[in-house]
Amino acid sequence: MIRFKKTLTLFILIFLFTFMQSYWSMYDFQDTIDTIFIALFFSVFLILIYSIINYLKIKKSLKLILKIVFTVFIWFFINLDTFKMKESAWSTYSFTEEIDYTIWYSKYPIIIVMSLLLFLENKISFNSSLQE
C-alpha cells in the first residue's frame, strides 16, 4: 500500500511539474487544454521510466543522472514541439533556430522545476522508507 501511495504521489508530482514547466517555458505560445493533455500523456511515460529506473540495481547517483537525462529530454521535446506547432509553423525558422529559441525559453524553467521535482521525489522516497 505504501508503494502504491508513493507511486501515485510521484505521478501527481510529475504531472503537475510537467504541466508547470511546459506552461512556464512556452507561456507565449500555450493553449492550456493542449498543455494539460500533453503533460498527462508524458507524465504516464515519465512515471514508467522512473519506475524502471528505480528497480534497476545500479548506484543511486546513476539513477539520479538517468532520471535527469530522461526528464530533461522529454520536457525539452514537449517545449520544442509546442514551439514548432504554435510559432515556427507560421514562420520561416530553421531547425537550428527552433532549437535555439526552445533552449532560450526553456533553460530556467527546466532547471528550476527539475530541481524541485528531484528534491520532492527524494523526500517522498525517504519518508516511505521510514514507514516501511
N, C-alpha and C positions, 0 to 999 in steps of 0.2 A: 504494500500500500504506500509506503514511503517513497519507493522508486517511482510509482505512478504519479504521486503528487509532485515529485521533483521534475519529472519529465513534462508534466502539464505546466508547471510554473515556468520551466525553461522555454517551452513552446510559446507561452504567452509573452514572455520577455523578448524572445526572438522576433515574434510577430510585431510587437509594439516598437521595438528598436529598428526593425527593418522598415516599417512604415515611417517612423520618425526620421530616420536617416535619409530615406528617399525623398520624403516631403521637404525636409530641410535643404538638402542638396539641390534639388531641382524645383525649388519653390516657384520660380518664374514660369515654369513650363508644366506645372502639375494640374491634374484633374483629380480631385480627392477620391472619387469612385475607382478610377483606374489604379491609383496607388494602393488602395485597400486590397483589391483583388490580386495585384502583383505581389504585394507584401505577404498575403496569405499563402499564395502558391509557393513562393520562395522560402517562406518560414517552414513549411512542411518539408521541403527539400533540405533546409539547413538543420532541422531537428533530426532528420535521418542521418545526415553527415556527422553531427555532433554525437549521436548515439553510437555510430560505428566507431568513431574516434575514441570515445570513452571506453569501449570494450576492447580496444587494441591493447596488447601487452607491451607497451612502449613507455619510455620515460615521460614524466609529466610535462617537462619542458617541450618535448617533441609534439605532444598532444596539443599544447598551447599554440605552438607555431602552426600546426596543421589547421587548427580552428581559425586562427587569424587569417591565414592564406585563403582558405575556402570562403570565409565570410567576406573578406575584403574583395575577393574576386567576384562573388555573386552580387554584392552591393554595387560594385563598380559597373558590372554588367547591367544591372537594373537602371542605374543612372545614365549609362551610355544609351541604352535602349530608349529611355524616356527622352533624352536629348535628341536622338535621331527622329523619333516619332513626332515630337512637338515643335522642334526648332529646325533641325538641319534638313528635314524633308521639304521644307518650304524655301530653302536657300541653297547656295552652292558651296557647302562645306566639303573639304576633302576629309578623308578618313583620319589623317593626322590632326587636322583642326578639331574634328569631333572628339578625339581622344584628349587633346589639349584642353578644350573647353570643359569636358567632363571632369578631368583631373582638377582643373581650376575651381569648379563649383563643388566638387566632392571631397577634397582633401581634408578640410577641417571637420565637417560632419562625420565622415567615416572614422577619423582618428578618435574623436571625442566619444561618439556613440559606441564604437568598438571597445574602447577602454572601459566604459561604463558597463557594457554587456559582460565582458570578461570578469570584471570585479564582482558583479552580482551573481554570475554563474558560480564563481569560486565561493562566494558566501553561501549560496544555496547548497553546494556540494559539501562544504564544511559543516553547515548546520544539519544536513541529513545524515552525515557520518556520525555526528554526536548523538543523534536519536536512535541509531541502529544498535 
